[in-house]
Amino acid sequence: MEQMEFLNIGTLKITIERKKIKNMYLKVKADGEITVSAHPVISLAQITQFIKSKQSWVEQKQKQIKQLPSHLLKEDEFLYFGKLLKWVQKIGPKDKTFIDGETLVVYAPVELSHEKVRQAINNWLFKQLQVKIMSYYQCYWPFFQEQGFKSLEIKYRQMKSTWGVCRPSRGSVTFSKQLIHQPPEFIEYVVVHELCHLLQPNHSCHFYELVSILLPDWKAYAKLKV
C-alpha cells in the first residue's frame, strides 16, 4: 500500500507518495497540486533537495496553470496556442471566423445554435493547427529528406494520452488535435520529437541527442505544456 506524506518548502506544499520505485518523480497536476513519488528509503532531506533543484520549474508550471486554468474554463472560453480567448457570435452577411484582440468572432447570416457555433470554432481551430504544424514540418523536413526519407503523410486525431505517433513503416505521423491549445514552442517540440522517431524509434540517449541537434532548446519548450 502506498504511504502518503506532506512537505512544505517555502510557499510550496508537496504531497509525497511512497512507492517501491528506483527513481524520484516530480509532477505538477492540472489543479496545481505538487506530488513527488519516492522509494520509502529516500529521506525527507533528499526529497527536499530534489524539489529545490526543480523549484523554478515547479513555480513556472503553477504560474501557467493559474494564468490558463483549462480545467476552469467558462462556456465561452478556450485556449488557442496557449492563450486564453473568448468567443462571441455575430450575425453577418457570410460565414467567417477571425480573432479580434482576445476574442474569437464567429459571423453567420443567421443566429446559430450553440452546437453549430462550437463546430464552426472547432473547424477553424483545426485549420490553424494544420497550418502551424505544416510550417514546422517544412522547416525540419529537409534534414530527414537528406537521410533518404520520402515525404510523410500528416494525420490528425483526437488523442488524450499522447501528442503524436510516428509510424516509419507506414510513412505517416499522427498529431493530436488537442495541440491547438498548446503554446507554439511546445508544438514545435512535438513535431521535432515525432520526426526524430524516423531515425530513432525509441527514447534512448541517441534519440534525445538527435532532438538536441535539431532543437537545442527542446527541454525548455517541452516544459511550456499547459
C-alpha positions as a Markdown table, in Angstrom:
| # | Residue | x | y | z |
|---|---|---|---|---|
| 1 | Met | 0.0 | 0.0 | 0.0 |
| 2 | Glu | 1.3 | 3.5 | -0.9 |
| 3 | Gln | 2.3 | 5.7 | 2.0 |
| 4 | Met | 1.4 | 9.5 | 1.9 |
| 5 | Glu | 3.4 | 12.2 | 3.5 |
| 6 | Phe | 3.3 | 16.0 | 3.2 |
| 7 | Leu | 6.1 | 18.6 | 3.0 |
| 8 | Asn | 6.3 | 22.4 | 2.9 |
| 9 | Ile | 9.1 | 24.2 | 1.1 |
| 10 | Gly | 8.5 | 27.9 | 1.2 |
| 11 | Thr | 5.1 | 28.5 | -0.3 |
| 12 | Leu | 5.1 | 25.1 | -2.0 |
| 13 | Lys | 3.0 | 22.3 | -0.5 |
| 14 | Ile | 4.1 | 18.9 | -1.6 |
| 15 | Thr | 2.4 | 15.5 | -1.3 |
| 16 | Ile | 4.9 | 12.6 | -1.1 |
| 17 | Glu | 3.8 | 9.2 | -2.4 |
| 18 | Arg | 6.0 | 6.4 | -1.2 |
| 19 | Lys | 6.4 | 3.7 | -3.8 |
| 20 | Lys | 8.9 | 0.9 | -4.4 |
| 21 | Ile | 10.5 | 2.6 | -7.4 |
| 22 | Lys | 14.1 | 3.3 | -8.4 |
| 23 | Asn | 13.9 | 7.0 | -9.2 |
| 24 | Met | 12.1 | 10.0 | -7.8 |
| 25 | Tyr | 9.4 | 11.6 | -9.9 |
| 26 | Leu | 8.0 | 15.2 | -9.6 |
| 27 | Lys | 4.6 | 16.1 | -11.0 |
| 28 | Val | 2.5 | 19.3 | -11.1 |
| 29 | Lys | -1.1 | 18.3 | -11.6 |
| 30 | Ala | -3.7 | 20.2 | -13.6 |
| 31 | Asp | -5.1 | 21.7 | -10.4 |
| 32 | Gly | -1.6 | 22.9 | -9.3 |
| 33 | Glu | -1.0 | 20.1 | -6.7 |
| 34 | Ile | 2.6 | 19.0 | -6.4 |
| 35 | Thr | 3.4 | 15.4 | -5.9 |
| 36 | Val | 6.7 | 13.5 | -5.5 |
| 37 | Ser | 6.9 | 9.8 | -5.9 |
| 38 | Ala | 9.9 | 8.2 | -4.0 |
| 39 | His | 11.0 | 4.9 | -2.5 |
| 40 | Pro | 10.4 | 4.5 | 1.3 |
| 41 | Val | 14.1 | 4.5 | 2.0 |
| 42 | Ile | 14.6 | 8.0 | 0.5 |
| 43 | Ser | 14.9 | 10.6 | 3.3 |
| 44 | Leu | 13.0 | 13.8 | 3.5 |
| 45 | Ala | 16.3 | 15.7 | 3.2 |
| 46 | Gln | 16.9 | 14.0 | -0.1 |
| 47 | Ile | 13.4 | 14.8 | -1.3 |
| 48 | Thr | 13.7 | 18.4 | -0.2 |
| 49 | Gln | 17.0 | 18.8 | -2.1 |
| 50 | Phe | 15.4 | 17.2 | -5.2 |
| 51 | Ile | 12.4 | 19.6 | -5.1 |
| 52 | Lys | 14.6 | 22.6 | -4.6 |
| 53 | Ser | 16.6 | 21.7 | -7.6 |
| 54 | Lys | 13.3 | 21.8 | -9.6 |
| 55 | Gln | 11.7 | 24.7 | -7.7 |
| 56 | Ser | 11.9 | 27.2 | -10.6 |
| 57 | Trp | 10.3 | 24.7 | -12.9 |
| 58 | Val | 7.5 | 24.0 | -10.4 |
| 59 | Glu | 6.8 | 27.7 | -9.8 |
| 60 | Gln | 6.6 | 28.2 | -13.6 |
| 61 | Lys | 4.2 | 25.4 | -14.1 |
| 62 | Gln | 1.9 | 26.7 | -11.3 |
| 63 | Lys | 2.0 | 30.2 | -12.8 |
| 64 | Gln | 0.9 | 28.8 | -16.1 |
| 65 | Ile | -1.9 | 26.9 | -14.5 |
| 66 | Lys | -3.2 | 30.0 | -12.8 |
| 67 | Gln | -3.0 | 32.0 | -16.0 |
| 68 | Leu | -4.5 | 29.3 | -18.1 |
| 69 | Pro | -7.0 | 27.4 | -16.0 |
| 70 | Ser | -8.1 | 24.9 | -18.6 |
| 71 | His | -9.9 | 22.9 | -16.0 |
| 72 | Leu | -11.9 | 26.0 | -15.0 |
| 73 | Leu | -12.7 | 27.4 | -18.5 |
| 74 | Lys | -16.1 | 29.1 | -18.8 |
| 75 | Glu | -18.6 | 28.2 | -21.5 |
| 76 | Asp | -17.3 | 31.0 | -23.9 |
| 77 | Glu | -13.6 | 30.4 | -23.2 |
| 78 | Phe | -10.9 | 28.2 | -24.8 |
| 79 | Leu | -7.2 | 28.0 | -25.2 |
| 80 | Tyr | -5.7 | 29.0 | -28.5 |
| 81 | Phe | -2.0 | 28.2 | -28.9 |
| 82 | Gly | -1.6 | 28.6 | -25.1 |
| 83 | Lys | -3.6 | 31.9 | -24.8 |
| 84 | Leu | -7.0 | 32.3 | -23.2 |
| 85 | Leu | -9.6 | 33.6 | -25.6 |
| 86 | Lys | -13.3 | 34.2 | -25.5 |
| 87 | Trp | -15.7 | 33.7 | -28.4 |
| 88 | Val | -18.8 | 35.6 | -29.5 |
| 89 | Gln | -21.3 | 35.1 | -32.2 |
| 90 | Lys | -22.5 | 37.9 | -34.5 |
| 91 | Ile | -24.9 | 38.0 | -37.4 |
| 92 | Gly | -23.3 | 39.0 | -40.6 |
| 93 | Pro | -23.7 | 38.6 | -44.4 |
| 94 | Lys | -21.4 | 35.5 | -44.7 |
| 95 | Asp | -19.8 | 32.8 | -42.6 |
| 96 | Lys | -16.4 | 33.9 | -41.3 |
| 97 | Thr | -14.3 | 33.5 | -38.2 |
| 98 | Phe | -11.4 | 35.7 | -37.0 |
| 99 | Ile | -9.6 | 36.9 | -33.9 |
| 100 | Asp | -10.1 | 40.4 | -32.7 |
| 101 | Gly | -7.8 | 41.1 | -29.8 |
| 102 | Glu | -8.6 | 38.4 | -27.2 |
| 103 | Thr | -11.9 | 37.4 | -28.8 |
| 104 | Leu | -12.7 | 35.0 | -31.5 |
| 105 | Val | -15.6 | 36.4 | -33.5 |
| 106 | Val | -17.9 | 34.0 | -35.4 |
| 107 | Tyr | -20.0 | 35.6 | -38.1 |
| 108 | Ala | -23.0 | 33.8 | -39.7 |
| 109 | Pro | -26.0 | 35.0 | -41.8 |
| 110 | Val | -28.4 | 33.8 | -39.1 |
| 111 | Glu | -28.2 | 33.0 | -35.4 |
| 112 | Leu | -26.7 | 29.6 | -35.0 |
| 113 | Ser | -27.3 | 27.0 | -32.3 |
| 114 | His | -24.6 | 26.6 | -29.6 |
| 115 | Glu | -23.6 | 23.3 | -31.1 |
| 116 | Lys | -23.2 | 24.8 | -34.6 |
| 117 | Val | -21.1 | 27.7 | -33.2 |
| 118 | Arg | -18.8 | 25.3 | -31.4 |
| 119 | Gln | -18.5 | 23.2 | -34.6 |
| 120 | Ala | -17.6 | 26.3 | -36.6 |
| 121 | Ile | -15.0 | 27.2 | -34.0 |
| 122 | Asn | -13.5 | 23.7 | -33.9 |
| 123 | Asn | -13.3 | 23.7 | -37.7 |
| 124 | Trp | -11.5 | 27.0 | -37.7 |
| 125 | Leu | -9.1 | 25.9 | -34.9 |
| 126 | Phe | -8.3 | 22.7 | -36.8 |
| 127 | Lys | -7.3 | 24.7 | -39.9 |
| 128 | Gln | -5.0 | 26.9 | -37.8 |
| 129 | Leu | -3.3 | 23.8 | -36.2 |
| 130 | Gln | -2.7 | 22.3 | -39.6 |
| 131 | Val | -1.0 | 25.5 | -40.8 |
| 132 | Lys | 1.1 | 25.7 | -37.7 |
| 133 | Ile | 2.3 | 22.1 | -37.8 |
| 134 | Met | 2.9 | 22.2 | -41.5 |
| 135 | Ser | 5.2 | 25.2 | -41.1 |
| 136 | Tyr | 7.3 | 23.3 | -38.5 |
| 137 | Tyr | 7.3 | 20.2 | -40.7 |
| 138 | Gln | 8.5 | 22.1 | -43.7 |
| 139 | Cys | 11.2 | 23.7 | -41.5 |
| 140 | Tyr | 12.7 | 20.4 | -40.3 |
| 141 | Trp | 11.9 | 18.0 | -43.1 |
| 142 | Pro | 14.9 | 18.9 | -45.3 |
| 143 | Phe | 17.1 | 17.3 | -42.6 |
| 144 | Phe | 15.2 | 14.0 | -42.9 |
| 145 | Gln | 15.0 | 14.2 | -46.6 |
| 146 | Glu | 18.8 | 14.3 | -46.7 |
| 147 | Gln | 18.7 | 11.0 | -44.8 |
| 148 | Gly | 16.8 | 9.4 | -47.7 |
| 149 | Phe | 13.2 | 9.7 | -46.3 |
| 150 | Lys | 10.3 | 10.4 | -48.6 |
| 151 | Ser | 7.5 | 12.9 | -47.6 |
| 152 | Leu | 5.3 | 11.7 | -44.7 |
| 153 | Glu | 1.6 | 11.6 | -44.6 |
| 154 | Ile | 0.4 | 14.0 | -41.9 |
| 155 | Lys | -2.7 | 12.8 | -40.0 |
| 156 | Tyr | -4.7 | 14.2 | -37.1 |
| 157 | Arg | -6.9 | 12.5 | -34.5 |
| 158 | Gln | -8.4 | 13.3 | -31.1 |
| 159 | Met | -5.9 | 11.7 | -28.7 |
| 160 | Lys | -5.9 | 12.1 | -25.0 |
| 161 | Ser | -2.9 | 10.0 | -23.9 |
| 162 | Thr | -0.3 | 11.2 | -26.4 |
| 163 | Trp | 0.6 | 14.2 | -28.5 |
| 164 | Gly | 1.8 | 12.3 | -31.6 |
| 165 | Val | 2.5 | 8.9 | -33.1 |
| 166 | Cys | 5.2 | 8.3 | -35.8 |
| 167 | Arg | 4.9 | 5.1 | -37.9 |
| 168 | Pro | 8.0 | 5.0 | -40.1 |
| 169 | Ser | 6.9 | 1.7 | -41.7 |
| 170 | Arg | 3.7 | 3.3 | -42.9 |
| 171 | Gly | 5.3 | 6.6 | -43.8 |
| 172 | Ser | 3.0 | 8.6 | -41.6 |
| 173 | Val | 2.9 | 10.7 | -38.4 |
| 174 | Thr | -0.3 | 11.5 | -36.5 |
| 175 | Phe | -0.8 | 14.5 | -34.3 |
| 176 | Ser | -3.3 | 15.1 | -31.6 |
| 177 | Lys | -5.9 | 17.8 | -32.4 |
| 178 | Gln | -5.6 | 18.9 | -28.8 |
| 179 | Leu | -2.2 | 20.5 | -29.7 |
| 180 | Ile | -4.2 | 23.6 | -30.8 |
| 181 | His | -4.5 | 24.5 | -27.1 |
| 182 | Gln | -0.7 | 24.3 | -26.5 |
| 183 | Pro | 1.9 | 27.1 | -27.0 |
| 184 | Pro | 3.7 | 27.2 | -30.4 |
| 185 | Glu | 7.0 | 26.3 | -28.8 |
| 186 | Phe | 5.6 | 23.1 | -27.4 |
| 187 | Ile | 4.0 | 22.2 | -30.7 |
| 188 | Glu | 7.4 | 22.7 | -32.4 |
| 189 | Tyr | 8.9 | 20.3 | -29.9 |
| 190 | Val | 6.3 | 17.7 | -30.6 |
| 191 | Val | 6.8 | 17.9 | -34.3 |
| 192 | Val | 10.6 | 17.5 | -33.9 |
| 193 | His | 10.1 | 14.7 | -31.4 |
| 194 | Glu | 7.9 | 12.7 | -33.7 |
| 195 | Leu | 10.1 | 13.3 | -36.8 |
| 196 | Cys | 13.2 | 12.1 | -34.9 |
| 197 | His | 11.5 | 8.7 | -34.4 |
| 198 | Leu | 12.1 | 8.1 | -38.1 |
| 199 | Leu | 15.8 | 7.6 | -37.2 |
| 200 | Gln | 15.5 | 6.6 | -33.6 |
| 201 | Pro | 12.3 | 4.5 | -32.8 |
| 202 | Asn | 12.8 | 4.6 | -29.1 |
| 203 | His | 13.6 | 7.2 | -26.4 |
| 204 | Ser | 17.3 | 6.3 | -26.0 |
| 205 | Cys | 20.1 | 8.8 | -25.3 |
| 206 | His | 20.7 | 8.7 | -29.1 |
| 207 | Phe | 17.2 | 9.8 | -29.7 |
| 208 | Tyr | 17.5 | 12.9 | -27.4 |
| 209 | Glu | 20.9 | 13.7 | -28.9 |
| 210 | Leu | 19.2 | 13.9 | -32.3 |
| 211 | Val | 16.4 | 16.1 | -30.8 |
| 212 | Ser | 19.0 | 18.4 | -29.3 |
| 213 | Ile | 20.8 | 18.8 | -32.6 |
| 214 | Leu | 17.6 | 19.9 | -34.3 |
| 215 | Leu | 16.1 | 21.8 | -31.4 |
| 216 | Pro | 18.7 | 22.8 | -28.8 |
| 217 | Asp | 16.1 | 24.4 | -26.5 |
| 218 | Trp | 13.7 | 21.4 | -26.6 |
| 219 | Lys | 13.8 | 20.9 | -22.8 |
| 220 | Ala | 12.6 | 24.5 | -22.2 |
| 221 | Tyr | 10.0 | 24.1 | -25.0 |
| 222 | Ala | 8.7 | 20.8 | -23.5 |
| 223 | Lys | 8.1 | 22.5 | -20.1 |
| 224 | Leu | 5.8 | 25.0 | -21.7 |
| 225 | Lys | 3.0 | 22.5 | -22.0 |
| 226 | Val | -0.2 | 23.7 | -20.3 |
